[in-house]
Amino acid sequence: MKGAAEMALSPIRDPRLYQIMALSGVLAFGWTARAFEIDPLQFAAVVITCCAVQWLGSFLIASRADFKSALVTSLSLTLLLRADAIWPLVAAAAIAIFSKFSIRLGGKHIFNPANIGIVTMILLTDAAWTTPGQWGTAVWFAMALAGAGLFVTYRAARIDVPLIFLGSFAALMIVRALWLGDPLSIPLLRLQNGALILFSFFMISDPKTTPDGAISRAVFAFGAALIAFILNFNFFNSDGIFYALFIMTILRPLLEWLDPAPHYRWGDPAPPLKFPVRLKPKTAAPHPAPAE
């Protein structure tokens, strides 16, 4: 059951509402100006599936259904995953929301819902693919998307995650370009990709699936950047960022064991940075962390 504080959370403090508005704006822009080739029927199927599975999961654990997170997942899947048929998107949506209720440890779900839905479909089927090519490299669009993302992650007390991830990823690409003698315009152009910006500010920074401790979050973000870089440039896998996040969420419980902190609740401020890293977990009563 949700704690009284979380149930009484003011909408102004809930960062999911800002995330829904930002992602909806991107989707509307894509439909009207950039031709993202998003079928309205597919979008409707994803939203209905996410909300239906959210309701069913909440019913089974006797919890009040909160559809804000389901809408965020719906919008993320719609913007980042493509398929010719409806069923791969419906399957991704069902896997995404079902994972929140079924794959849990320490009172938290392990995987970012949209991420596990995307990774499952592109890894196990040939029926779906991601959308790095649809976004183009317009500087103004990347800056607008990043600006919205900065506001959302600030409200969610996770602004450190996208900054560390993008900073590390950019540094690795710049070092590679210098090593190969390539012009710096090449890595700078890659950083302007809308899919990368969307992933950084609206997926990897999810406060429910990033570590609660500030130090472990920094390790989490840098690890994801390093794995994504290796997959992209050593194995030429254009979906490296999604696989990188999937791997780091598996490792997240270990990071949280080394750097324990109270579980995040929607609207909480960022926890203070603590030194040194504790090698043994500190016993403390965590906040209630329902599936949502």
SVG drawing of the C-alpha trace seen along z (x, -y; Angstrom):
<svg xmlns="http://www.w3.org/2000/svg" viewBox="-8 -26 54 40">
<polyline fill="none" stroke="black" stroke-width="0.4" points="0.0,0.0 1.2,-3.5 2.3,-5.6 0.1,-8.5 2.8,-11.0 3.0,-9.6 -0.8,-9.4 -1.1,-13.0 1.7,-14.2 0.9,-17.5 0.7,-17.3 3.1,-20.3 5.8,-18.2 5.2,-15.1 7.9,-15.1 6.0,-12.5 3.4,-15.1 6.2,-17.3 7.7,-14.3 4.3,-13.4 3.9,-17.0 7.4,-17.1 7.2,-13.7 3.7,-14.6 5.1,-17.8 7.9,-15.8 5.3,-13.4 3.0,-16.1 6.0,-17.9 7.0,-14.7 3.6,-14.1 3.1,-17.6 6.6,-18.7 9.1,-15.9 7.0,-13.0 8.1,-10.4 5.9,-7.8 4.0,-6.9 0.7,-5.2 -2.0,-6.6 -3.5,-3.1 -0.2,-1.8 0.1,-4.6 -3.4,-3.9 -2.7,-0.2 0.5,-0.9 -1.3,-3.3 -4.3,-0.9 -1.9,2.0 0.2,0.1 -2.7,-1.2 -4.5,2.2 -1.5,4.0 -0.9,1.3 -4.5,1.7 -4.3,5.5 -0.9,5.4 -2.3,2.9 -5.4,5.0 -3.4,8.1 -1.4,6.5 -4.3,4.6 -2.9,1.2 -4.4,-2.0 -3.7,-2.1 -1.6,-5.2 -1.4,-5.6 1.1,-8.4 4.1,-6.0 2.2,-3.9 1.7,-7.0 5.4,-7.8 6.3,-4.3 3.7,-4.5 5.2,-7.7 8.8,-6.5 7.9,-3.3 6.1,-5.2 9.0,-7.6 11.8,-5.1 10.4,-1.8 9.0,-1.0 7.3,2.0 5.3,2.7 2.7,4.5 0.9,3.6 1.7,6.8 5.4,6.1 4.5,2.8 1.7,4.3 4.1,7.0 6.8,4.5 4.2,2.5 2.9,5.5 6.5,6.7 7.4,3.2 4.6,2.8 4.5,6.4 8.2,6.2 7.4,3.6 5.2,6.0 7.1,9.3 10.8,8.5 11.6,6.8 14.3,6.8 14.5,4.8 11.1,3.3 11.9,1.9 11.5,3.0 14.8,3.9 14.4,2.7 13.4,-0.5 10.0,0.5 10.4,-1.1 14.0,0.1 13.2,3.8 10.3,3.7 12.6,2.3 15.5,4.6 13.3,7.7 11.8,7.0 14.9,6.0 17.0,8.8 14.5,11.7 12.6,10.7 13.1,9.2 9.8,7.5 10.8,4.2 13.6,1.7 14.7,-1.5 14.6,-5.0 18.0,-6.7 17.8,-7.8 14.4,-9.6 15.6,-12.4 18.1,-14.2 20.9,-16.4 19.3,-19.8 21.0,-21.7 18.0,-23.7 15.9,-20.6 18.5,-18.8 18.9,-21.9 15.1,-22.2 14.8,-18.6 17.7,-18.8 16.3,-21.9 13.0,-20.1 14.9,-17.2 17.0,-19.3 13.8,-20.7 12.2,-17.3 15.3,-15.6 15.8,-18.6 12.2,-18.1 12.9,-14.4 16.2,-15.0 18.1,-13.1 19.8,-15.8 23.2,-14.3 22.5,-11.1 22.0,-12.5 24.9,-15.0 27.3,-12.3 26.1,-10.0 26.3,-12.5 29.6,-14.0 31.2,-10.6 29.9,-9.5 31.0,-12.7 34.5,-12.6 35.0,-9.0 33.9,-9.9 36.2,-13.0 39.2,-11.0 38.4,-8.4 38.2,-11.1 41.5,-12.6 43.2,-9.2 42.0,-8.4 42.7,-11.9 39.0,-12.6 37.6,-16.1 35.7,-16.9 32.7,-17.7 32.0,-14.0 31.4,-13.3 29.7,-16.7 27.3,-15.7 26.5,-12.4 25.7,-14.2 23.0,-16.2 20.9,-13.0 17.4,-13.3 17.2,-9.7 20.4,-10.0 19.1,-13.1 15.7,-11.5 17.3,-8.4 19.6,-10.5 17.0,-12.8 13.8,-10.6 15.0,-7.0 18.3,-6.4 17.4,-9.2 14.2,-7.4 14.4,-7.9 12.8,-4.6 15.4,-2.5 18.5,-4.5 20.5,-4.0 19.3,-6.0 22.8,-7.0 24.6,-9.9 27.9,-8.0 26.3,-4.8 24.3,-7.0 27.6,-8.4 29.0,-5.0 25.7,-3.8 25.7,-6.7 29.4,-6.3 29.1,-2.6 26.2,-2.9 28.2,-5.5 31.3,-3.2 29.2,-0.1 27.3,-2.1 30.5,-3.5 32.0,0.0 28.9,1.5 28.6,-1.4 32.2,-1.8 33.7,1.7 30.8,3.9 29.0,1.3 25.7,1.8 23.5,-1.2 21.3,0.0 24.2,-0.2 22.6,-2.7 19.6,-0.5 21.7,2.6 24.0,0.5 21.1,-0.6 19.7,3.0 23.1,4.2 23.5,1.5 20.1,2.0 21.0,5.6 24.1,4.3 22.2,1.6 21.3,3.7 25.0,4.3 25.7,0.6 23.0,-0.2 24.3,2.4 27.7,0.6 26.1,-2.8 22.8,-2.5 20.3,-5.3 16.6,-5.7 14.4,-4.7 13.2,-7.5 9.6,-8.6 8.0,-10.8 8.7,-14.4 11.7,-13.7 14.7,-16.0 18.0,-14.5 19.9,-12.7 23.1,-14.3 26.5,-13.1 28.2,-10.9 31.9,-10.0 33.4,-7.5 31.5,-4.7 30.2,-2.2 31.4,1.3 28.5,2.8 24.9,2.0 23.4,-0.1 20.3,1.3 17.5,-1.2 13.8,-1.2 13.2,-2.1 10.3,-4.1 7.4,-2.1 8.2,-1.4 5.1,-0.2 5.0,1.0 3.8,-1.9"/>
</svg>
